Amino acid sequence: MPERTLVALHGNFASSAWWTALAAHPPTGWRVLAPDLPGFAGTPPPGEVSIAAYGDWLSRWLRGQGVERPVLLGHSLGGAVALEVASRDPQAVSGLVLAASAPPGGLVTPEENYPVLELLRTNRGLRELSLGALFPSGRPANFDQLVDDGGRMAASHYAGNARALAAWRVDVSRLRGVPALVLGGLLDTLITPELVRAQAAALETEAVLLEHVGHGFPQEDSVNFRRRLEAFLASLGEHGSR
């Protein structure tokens, strides 16, 4: 059986480094591709800062990689990008894994938080504190790199990504029939368990909520996350991606 493809998409203030362990040790029978989205980790920005623009970029990137019908794994903002691309052409994906994903109705950041988002660009200590809060049970081994990469976004992205998520919406009715795994952390204060449950219900599946972990649970509890991921991928049978 040919090797299939899992495309892992990072979130805001993030990079492909969030998927280093998964890419180094992919699930059996799968390869893992983890791109840096445009304007993240020092890559050129897309021009317009929007989820639609990130979706356009990802579609072009997938074609350039020769990837057909991948499973899209998206964390946080990356989940919005995965939903955007899948909703445009549901037949072009084999499945969705949404890990603490932005909800399909968008995610509004309170206006008073925007000055802090801009400070995160230059204040490493504040960035370390902010990202550290995503891992309430323990920071991953490459935490310092995650902090550094969070400071390497394009200047337009710090407030721009929050505005993009607030303005974005997706019609989940277009995704009926697409296999989906919807996960969250019980200690996540950004994508709360209530939001995870609502998202799962909209996609007509059950929410999987992991105990003792927060927004960064794919790295915070990588063993449990990987177990859930591998079970989902196995459930897709032989009709996955390549």
C-alpha positions in Angstrom: 0.0 0.0 0.0 1.5 3.4 -0.9 2.5 5.8 1.8 -0.1 8.4 2.7 0.3 12.0 3.7 -0.5 13.9 6.8 0.0 17.6 6.5 0.5 19.3 9.9 -0.4 23.0 10.2 0.9 25.1 13.1 -1.0 27.8 14.9 -0.4 31.5 15.6 2.9 32.6 17.1 4.2 29.2 15.9 6.1 27.3 13.2 6.7 23.9 11.8 8.9 23.3 14.9 5.7 22.4 16.8 5.6 19.2 14.7 9.3 18.2 14.9 8.7 15.0 16.8 5.7 13.9 14.7 7.6 14.6 11.5 10.7 12.7 12.7 8.6 9.6 13.8 5.5 9.6 11.6 2.7 7.1 12.1 3.3 3.8 10.3 2.4 4.0 6.6 2.3 7.8 6.7 4.6 10.6 5.9 4.3 13.9 7.7 4.7 17.3 5.9 4.8 20.3 8.2 5.2 23.6 6.3 5.8 27.1 7.8 2.8 29.1 6.8 3.6 32.4 5.0 4.9 35.1 7.3 5.7 32.7 10.1 9.2 31.8 11.3 10.8 34.2 8.9 9.1 33.1 5.7 7.8 35.8 3.3 4.3 37.1 4.2 1.3 36.4 1.9 0.5 40.1 1.4 -3.1 40.0 2.7 -3.3 38.6 6.2 -6.3 36.4 6.2 -7.3 32.8 6.6 -8.4 32.8 3.0 -4.9 33.9 1.9 -3.3 31.2 4.0 -5.7 28.7 2.4 -4.8 29.9 -1.1 -1.1 29.5 -0.2 -1.7 26.0 1.2 -3.6 24.8 -1.8 -0.7 26.0 -4.1 1.9 24.4 -1.8 0.0 21.0 -1.8 -0.1 21.1 -5.6 3.6 21.9 -5.7 4.4 19.0 -3.4 2.3 16.6 -5.6 0.1 15.8 -2.6 -3.4 14.4 -3.3 -6.2 13.9 -0.7 -4.1 14.4 2.4 -5.3 14.3 5.9 -5.0 17.9 7.3 -4.0 18.3 10.9 -4.4 21.8 12.2 -3.6 23.3 15.6 -5.3 26.5 16.6 -5.0 29.0 13.7 -3.8 26.0 11.6 -7.2 24.4 12.2 -8.9 27.4 10.6 -6.6 27.0 7.6 -7.4 23.3 7.4 -11.2 24.0 7.6 -10.9 26.7 5.0 -9.2 24.4 2.5 -11.4 21.4 3.2 -14.6 23.4 2.9 -13.6 24.6 -0.6 -13.3 21.1 -1.9 -14.2 18.4 0.6 -13.3 15.6 -1.9 -9.7 16.9 -1.9 -9.0 15.8 1.6 -9.2 12.3 3.2 -9.8 13.6 6.7 -9.4 16.4 9.2 -7.7 16.4 12.6 -8.6 19.6 14.5 -6.4 20.1 17.6 -7.6 23.0 19.7 -8.7 24.5 16.4 -10.2 28.0 16.0 -14.0 27.5 15.8 -15.7 27.6 12.4 -17.5 30.8 13.5 -14.3 32.6 14.0 -12.4 33.7 17.2 -12.7 37.2 18.5 -9.8 38.7 20.5 -10.9 41.5 22.9 -9.8 44.9 21.7 -7.9 45.6 24.8 -5.6 42.7 24.1 -4.2 44.0 20.8 -1.5 46.2 22.3 -0.2 43.1 24.1 -0.1 41.2 20.8 2.1 43.9 19.4 4.4 43.8 22.4 5.0 40.1 21.9 6.9 40.8 18.7 9.8 42.4 20.5 9.5 41.3 24.2 10.9 37.8 24.5 10.2 37.6 28.2 6.5 38.4 27.6 6.4 35.9 24.7 7.9 33.2 26.9 5.3 33.9 29.6 2.5 33.9 27.1 3.5 30.7 25.3 4.4 29.0 28.6 0.8 29.3 29.7 -0.2 27.0 26.8 1.5 24.1 28.6 0.1 24.0 32.1 1.5 20.5 32.9 5.0 21.0 31.4 6.8 22.7 28.6 8.1 20.6 25.6 11.8 20.0 25.1 12.1 22.5 22.3 10.2 25.3 24.1 13.0 27.8 23.6 12.8 27.3 19.8 9.1 27.8 20.0 9.5 31.1 21.8 12.2 32.3 19.3 10.0 31.3 16.3 7.1 33.2 17.8 9.2 36.3 17.5 10.0 35.7 13.8 6.6 36.3 12.4 6.1 39.1 9.9 5.3 42.4 11.7 1.8 42.4 10.1 0.9 39.1 11.8 0.9 40.0 15.5 -2.4 41.9 15.4 -3.2 40.8 11.9 -3.8 37.2 12.7 -6.2 38.0 15.5 -8.1 40.3 13.1 -8.1 37.5 10.5 -9.5 35.0 12.9 -12.2 37.4 14.0 -13.3 38.0 10.4 -13.2 34.4 9.3 -16.2 32.0 9.0 -16.6 28.7 7.3 -19.8 26.8 6.4 -19.4 23.4 8.2 -22.3 22.0 6.3 -19.9 21.6 3.3 -17.8 19.2 5.4 -20.5 16.6 6.0 -19.1 13.2 5.3 -15.4 14.3 5.8 -14.0 12.1 8.6 -12.9 14.3 11.4 -11.1 14.0 14.8 -11.8 17.0 17.1 -9.6 17.3 20.1 -9.1 19.7 22.9 -7.4 20.1 26.3 -9.6 20.4 29.4 -7.3 23.1 30.8 -7.3 25.2 27.6 -8.5 28.7 28.3 -8.3 29.9 24.7 -10.2 27.1 22.8 -12.3 26.0 25.8 -13.8 22.6 26.2 -17.2 24.2 25.4 -15.9 25.4 22.1 -14.4 22.0 21.3 -17.7 20.3 22.0 -19.6 22.7 19.8 -17.1 22.3 17.0 -17.4 18.5 17.2 -21.2 18.7 17.2 -21.2 20.9 14.1 -19.0 18.3 12.4 -21.3 15.5 13.6 -18.6 13.7 15.6 -17.6 13.3 19.3 -15.2 15.7 21.0 -12.1 14.2 22.5 -11.0 16.2 25.6 -7.6 15.3 27.1 -7.2 15.7 30.9 -4.5 17.8 32.6 -3.4 19.7 29.5 -4.0 23.0 27.8 -3.9 24.6 24.4 -0.5 23.1 23.5 -1.6 19.5 24.3 -0.2 17.9 21.1 3.3 18.7 22.5 2.4 18.8 26.2 1.0 15.2 26.1 2.4 13.9 22.8 2.0 10.3 23.8 -1.8 10.5 24.3 -2.2 12.9 21.4 -0.3 10.4 19.1 -2.4 7.5 20.3 -5.6 9.3 19.4 -4.1 10.4 16.1 -2.9 7.0 15.0 -6.3 5.4 15.9 -8.1 7.9 13.7 -5.7 7.4 10.8 -6.1 3.7 11.1 -9.9 4.1 10.9 -9.5 5.7 7.4 -8.6 2.3 6.0 -6.9 2.1 2.6 -8.6 5.0 1.0 -6.4 7.7 2.5 -4.0 10.1 0.8 -0.8 9.8 -1.1 
